[in-house]
């Protein structure tokens, strides 16, 4: 299990890119932190999620 934004998810074995695609995230407007470290966008496809990982996904929103 992987804790994502405080919730346990069965995402172990997926890459960050695969998880984001499955959940329909717009990768242009997010930042992903894995176990306390920011994951560079060019590493999403190569970063595999493992049991016990903690992910924080922050979405940026425009406004005015």
C-alpha positions in Angstrom: 0.0 0.0 0.0 1.1 3.5 -0.8 -0.1 6.5 1.2 -1.1 9.2 -1.2 -2.3 12.6 0.1 -3.1 10.8 3.4 -5.0 7.9 2.0 -3.9 4.3 1.6 -4.0 3.3 -2.1 -3.1 0.0 -3.8 -0.5 1.7 -6.1 2.6 -0.3 -5.2 4.3 -1.5 -8.4 3.0 1.4 -10.5 5.2 4.2 -11.7 4.3 7.8 -10.7 3.4 8.4 -14.4 1.0 5.4 -14.5 -0.7 6.4 -11.2 -1.1 10.0 -12.4 -2.5 8.9 -15.7 -4.9 6.4 -14.1 -6.2 9.2 -11.8 -6.4 11.8 -14.7 -4.0 14.3 -13.2 -2.9 17.2 -15.4 0.9 16.8 -15.0 1.5 20.3 -16.2 -0.1 21.7 -13.0 1.2 19.4 -10.2 4.2 18.7 -8.1 4.8 15.2 -6.7 6.8 14.6 -3.5 7.8 11.0 -2.7 9.1 10.2 0.8 9.9 13.8 1.4 11.7 14.5 -1.9 10.3 16.2 -5.0 10.2 13.9 -8.0 11.4 15.7 -11.2 8.7 15.5 -13.9 11.2 13.8 -16.3 11.5 10.9 -13.7 7.8 10.2 -13.4 8.0 7.3 -15.8 11.0 5.8 -14.1 10.0 6.2 -10.5 8.2 3.0 -9.2 6.0 3.2 -6.2 6.8 0.7 -3.4 4.9 -0.5 -0.4 5.3 2.0 2.4 5.9 5.0 0.1 4.3 8.3 1.0 3.3 10.6 -1.9 2.0 14.1 -1.7 0.5 15.5 -4.9 0.0 19.2 -5.0 -2.1 20.8 -7.7 -1.6 24.4 -8.7 -4.7 26.4 -9.5 -5.0 29.8 -11.2 -7.3 32.4 -10.0 -7.8 36.1 -9.8 
